[in-house]
Structures are given as C-alpha cells and as structure tokens.
Amino acid sequence: MNITDLNRKDEAVIISLKTIDKKFMERLMDLGIYEEARITLLNKLAFDNLYLLEVDDIEICLRKEDALHIEVRK
C-alpha cells in the first residue's frame, strides 16, 4: 500500500522509501518523511494529483508520482 491508497484523514506509518531517488529521499528526510514516521493524509488535491500530508505537525504536499513510491501501513 502507498500514500495514494489512503483516504482523507487516514493515519499511517511509512514502511519503505526504497524506490525513491537518493537525493530526493534526503530532501524528504529533512522534512520528516522517513521510515517509521507517522503521517496523516489531510487531503487529495488537483484531481488526486497532489497529496497534502501532515508529518510532525508540518503540512507537506507531494506529487502523485512521488507519493506512489512511499509505502505505508495503517
């Protein structure tokens, strides 16, 4: 399951970032997105092409193509 499978207000734990480019993974980790981090999907925007997440009281918007590579579990 990845972020795009979540519904609005669902909470999940990130279990894998392995398929993400290393440089982009470092940027995500700087924002608090790392394995075992707890996230909440706040909303799906722009016809489900953008995903608004909350991580550690910070709101982050990811593109669908990036969200597809972040595996989570509820």
N, C-alpha and C positions, 0 to 999 in steps of 0.2 A: 504494500500500500504506500502511496506517496501523498504529498500535500494536496494534489489535485483531487484526490478521492475523499477528502474531508468535506464535511458540511459546515455551514456557518455556525460559529460558536463551539465547534468541536475542539477538544483539547487532545494533544498527542505528544509523544516523545519521539525525538529524532533518533533513528537507529542506524542510519548509514548515509554517508556523503561520498562514497567511494567513486561514483561515476562522474563527479564534478571535477573540472579542471583545477589543478593545484593552486594556481594564482587566484582564481575566483573563490575557492574554498577558504583561502587565507582571509579574503575580504569578508566572507560570511562569518568566519570565526571572530573577527574583530567586532562584528555586530551582535554576537551572542548566539549565533546559529552553529551548533556543534553537536556531535553525537551525545545523546542522553539529555540534551536540553529540552525543556518543556515549552511547547508552543500552543497558541490558540489561533485558529483561523477566524479572523474578525469578519472578513467579507471577501466576496469574489467580485471583481470589477471588470469593466470593459469587455462584456460578453465572455466572462470566465477566462480572460487572457492575463489578468493581474490578480495576485493573491495578497491580501492585506493580513499580515501576521502580527501577533504580539509575542515578544520574547523578552522576559525580564523587564516588564513594564515599558518596553520600547516597541513602537509600531514600525514594521518594515514591509515594504511592498516588493514582491518578487514577480518576475515574468513567468508565464506558464512554462516556457521551455527550461527555466531554471528550477522551478518547483517540481517538475517531473522527475528530477534527479535526486530529490531528497526523500528518502524512505522514512516512514513513520509508523508507529503503532499507537492505537488508542489506549 
